Amino acid sequence: MIVVTGATGNVGRPLVQALVDAGAPVTAVARRAAEMPAGVRSVQADLIEPESLAPVLRGVEAMFLLTGPDFLAKGDIAKVAKVVEKAGVPRVVLLSSQGVGTKRHSPHLEDAVRQLDVEWTMVRPGNFDSNALQWAESVRTGRVVVAPFGDVALPAVDPVDIAEVAAVALREPGHGGAIYTLTGPEPISPRQQAEAIGDVLGEPVRFVEESREQARTRMLGFMPELVVEATLDVLGTPTAAEQSVQSDVERVLGRPARTFTEWAARHIAAFR
């Protein structure tokens, strides 16, 4: 049995599907009940209350550990680690962040997993293609995208690519101790993303650049302040490493990473 936490999110949901497609037994864990593919066991539990996870972990062969913004604000990774250790989970794949490698983000989640007596794999994605869903309403109602740093390009990654890399690491041997930095196949700016959405829609989408302070105020509505500041630093003044295309998606999956346009085409209903 493979346990997937955060199973209803942008990475968790396609990860559950990838594991099902591979014939792996899956327990999907989320704070709220949600429909899952046939044969998947669905369990309500919350990492902020780690003991709620304990019954789910008995006898599992691998675990995907995803901590969302609420956990970063309120959770305790040390308590989660104790529950994982007590359950004797042999393999853990952690959804981390490219920012850990570039020193933008705290390494405390990775440190907690490294200290466990498990076979661990760190998955470090950069900017997500799915962050563009924040523009869905404005594109639907006004054919406009509003974002900061309009011409700063980052190699955003498709969450399905993240999920498929995680599925391989959860199922197959040979990934213990690996750190995978996941990006898309080319850097793309917010202005170019707006253009790509317009191309898929068949209608022009206007780009309006907001200031860093305007973006900060907006993002504080759903993200902790430290995460907001680190995110804006990456979006506005990325390092060379953060703008570089990495080959780990292709190395693990044996195919090129998906483009932003491919992601937009799959999700175009959200923008219509």
C-alpha positions, 0 to 999 in steps of 0.5 A: 500500500502507498499512502498519498497525503494532500491527495486532492491537490494539484500534485496529489490528485494526478499522483493518485491516478498515476499510481492507480494506472501503474496497478499500485494499491493507494490510500488517498489522505486529505482533510476533506472527503473527495471522489477518488478513482475506483479502488482507491481507499480514501481517508480523512486526516490532517497533518496538523494533527499527526496522530490522525495519520497514525492508523493509515500508516500501519503496514504501508510500503511507501508514503508521499509527504506533502505539506501545504500552506496551512501546515507551514503556518500551523504544523509541526514536522517533528511530530509528523516525523515521529508518527511516520517513524513509529509506524515503520514506514520504509520509504518516504518521498517528500514534496519539497521545493527548489527554494531549499536548494537555492537557500530561499526556503527553510530546509527544516522539512527535508532535515526532518525526513533525512533524520528518519530511518527510511529510504527518502527521496526529495522532489524539488519543483520550481514554479508550478504551471498551475499557479496560472489558475489564479488568473482563471476568473480574470481571464474568463470575465475580462480576458486579462492577466494581472501579475507582477514581474511580467517579463521575468521568465522561469521554467515552470513545471507541470504538476503532472510531471511532478506527480509522475516523478513521485510515482516512480520514486514511490514504486521503484527501487533506485531512488533512495537518497535522490534529490530531483529538481523539477522544471519545465522544458523552457523559461516562460514569463507571466506575459508569455503565459498570458499569450499562451492562454490566449492562443489556446483560447483563440482570443487575445488575453491582455497582460497588466503588470502589478507592483510587488507590493500589490502582489504581496498584499494579494498573496498574504490572503492565502499564504504565510508572510515568509512564504510570500516574501520568498516567492516574490523574491524568486519571481522578481529576482531569480538566481541563475539556478532558478532560471535554469532548465533541469533535466531530472523530469526527462531523466526519471520519466524518459521523456521531455517535460511538458510545456506550459502550453500543453498544461494550458490546453488541458485546463482551458475550461477553467479560462473559458 
